[in-house]
């Protein structure tokens, strides 16, 4: 009786074309998700503060101008503090956008101001 020769292992099956396309598509989606996360497109974004640390924002009376004043210093003439609860904290936040078309008059009453063009 003859002893059969050992068989060499079969080479690994090559992935089908469809499998390679799916793998490439999954890699592309994973890369796009990573890019979106790193660039802020995922809902996480960076906004600049209205003022630096140690400062508070003030608005000009009767117009849409604003400034930042060092903590402990008085509000400059022609400016006033924002109403409590309506102080912009970040660029383009709700109150920053609102005060672009509104201001306070000399009596502290909210007034409409046309947008600067």
C-alpha positions in Angstrom: 0.0 0.0 0.0 1.3 3.4 -0.8 1.1 6.2 1.6 -0.6 9.3 0.1 1.5 12.4 -0.2 0.6 15.2 2.2 -1.5 17.8 0.6 -0.3 21.3 0.6 -2.7 23.7 2.2 -5.1 25.4 -0.1 -4.3 29.1 -0.7 -6.7 31.4 1.1 -9.7 32.3 -1.0 -9.4 35.7 -2.5 -12.3 38.1 -1.5 -14.8 38.5 -4.2 -15.1 41.8 -6.0 -18.3 42.6 -4.0 -16.5 42.0 -0.8 -13.6 44.3 -1.8 -16.0 47.0 -2.7 -17.8 46.7 0.6 -14.6 46.8 2.5 -13.5 49.9 0.6 -16.8 51.6 1.2 -16.7 50.9 4.9 -13.2 52.3 5.1 -14.3 55.4 3.2 -17.2 55.9 5.6 -15.0 55.5 8.6 -12.6 58.0 7.2 -15.4 60.5 6.5 -16.7 60.1 10.0 -13.2 60.8 11.4 -12.8 63.9 9.3 -16.2 65.2 10.3 -15.4 64.7 14.0 -12.0 66.4 13.7 -13.3 69.3 11.7 -16.4 70.1 13.8 -19.0 68.9 11.3 -20.3 66.4 13.8 -22.2 69.0 15.9 -19.2 69.8 18.0 -17.9 73.2 17.1 -15.7 75.8 18.5 -17.0 79.4 19.1 -14.9 82.3 20.2 -15.8 84.0 23.4 -17.3 87.5 23.1 -14.7 88.8 25.6 -11.4 87.5 27.0 -11.1 86.2 30.6 -11.2 89.0 33.1 -13.5 91.1 30.9 -17.2 91.6 30.6 -19.2 92.8 27.5 -21.0 96.1 27.2 -23.2 97.6 24.5 -23.3 101.1 23.1 -26.5 102.9 23.9 -28.8 103.4 20.8 -26.7 101.4 18.4 -25.3 97.9 17.8 -21.7 98.6 18.9 -20.2 96.7 21.7 -16.9 96.5 23.7 -15.2 94.6 26.4 -14.3 96.2 29.8 -11.9 94.8 32.3 -13.5 93.4 35.4 -13.6 96.0 38.1 -13.6 98.9 35.7 -16.7 101.2 35.2 -18.8 101.0 32.0 -17.4 103.7 29.6 -19.7 106.7 28.8 -22.1 105.9 26.0 -22.2 102.2 26.9 -24.3 100.1 29.2 -24.3 96.6 30.5 -26.5 94.0 28.7 -29.7 93.2 30.5 -29.4 90.3 32.9 -30.0 87.0 31.2 -29.4 88.5 27.7 -25.7 88.8 27.7 -23.9 87.3 24.7 -21.2 84.8 25.7 -20.0 83.4 22.4 -19.7 84.8 18.9 -22.9 84.0 17.0 -24.8 82.7 20.0 -28.5 83.6 20.5 -27.9 86.9 22.2 -25.0 88.0 20.0 -27.3 87.6 17.0 -30.2 89.3 18.7 -28.2 92.4 19.7 -27.1 92.9 16.1 -30.6 94.4 15.4 -31.5 95.6 18.9 -30.1 98.0 21.4 -31.1 99.9 24.6 -32.1 103.5 24.7 -31.0 106.0 27.4 -33.9 104.7 29.6 -32.9 101.1 29.2 -35.7 100.2 26.9 -35.1 97.7 24.1 -35.3 99.3 20.7 -35.0 98.0 17.1 -31.9 99.1 15.2 -31.7 98.4 11.5 -29.0 96.0 10.5 -25.7 97.6 9.5 -25.2 96.7 5.8 
